Amino acid sequence: MGISRADAVWSAASRMCGRGISREQLIRRLGETAERSGLGNGLAALTEYVGAAHYLLARHDLSQQGGLDCIVCSDWPFDIVRRLSGIINGLNAKTTELEKCLGVLQPCFLTMPDDIDLPRSVSRSYCATTFNVGRSRFSLMLLFPEDVILSQEGLRDVALLAGYIASLKAGVNVRHDREFELTERELECLFWIAEGKTSEEIAVILGISRNTINNYITSVMRKTATRTRSEAIAHAVRNNLV
C-alpha cells in the first residue's frame, strides 16, 4: 500500500528534525531571522532544534474573536489547524487566570481528538508551551515524530527564544487591538475592585450609578477573557494595570 505525498513529506521532515541542529547553528539562524527573515523561519529553526517536526504559534487574546484569528504562524496542515483553533478557544475559556499565570513556560502535552487524521509516524500527542510578549500571551505548539522524546528544559528554552523572535516582528509584537484596550474608566473600576471595593462603593467614589459600574466591570471581564472579579484582578496584577 503506497503512501500519500503529504505523508512522505511529513516523514522526511520528521527524520530531519529528529537529528536536530547544534546550539551554534540555532544561534546563527536566529541571528539571521532577527535581521531579515520572517517569523516562520525562526520558528522552524526552534522546532528543528528541539527535535519536533512542525510548529504552530497562537495568540490567546485574539482567540476571543473565534475562528482562525488566533493563529499567528504555522506549518501544520490546514485541516488540523482549523480543528485545533476551536480547541484552543475552548481551553483558553476554561483556564482560570491563576492557572494561566502558573502555566507560563511550563510545557504540557495534550492529545489530538481521535477524529483528526494525522500523517503516518506523527504522534497524536502535541506539546504546548505558553509565554508572554509584553501583555500578550502566546502558545507555541509542536507536533513531533512518534519515536522522539522532547526535552522539558529544551522546550522551555525554545519558548523563551520564540518570545524573543516574536517580539521583533511588527505583526506580532505588542499590537493591541483597540477593541481589547481598557478605557480610563474601566481601569479606574479595576483599580477600586483590586482595593476590595464593592460596586456600590465604587459608584459613590466615582459619582456614577451602580449599574454603570457593573457595565464597566462586565466590559473589563470580556476584554480580559476573565470570568470573575478575582480573575480580572489577577489579570490586572500580571499585566501591571493596577
Secondary structure, DSSP 8 states (H G I E B T S, - for coil): ----HHHHHHHHHHHHHHH---HHHHHHHHHHHHHT--HHHHHHHHHHHHT-SEEEEEESGGGGG-TTTTEEEE-S-HHHHHHHHHHHHHHHHHS-HHHHHHTBT--EEEE--TTS---TTEEEEEEEEEEEETTEEEEEEEEEETT----HHHHHHHHHHHHHHHHT-TTTSS---GGGS--HHHHHHHHHHHTT--HHHHHHHHTS-HHHHHHHHHHHHHHTT-SSHHHHHHHHHHTT--
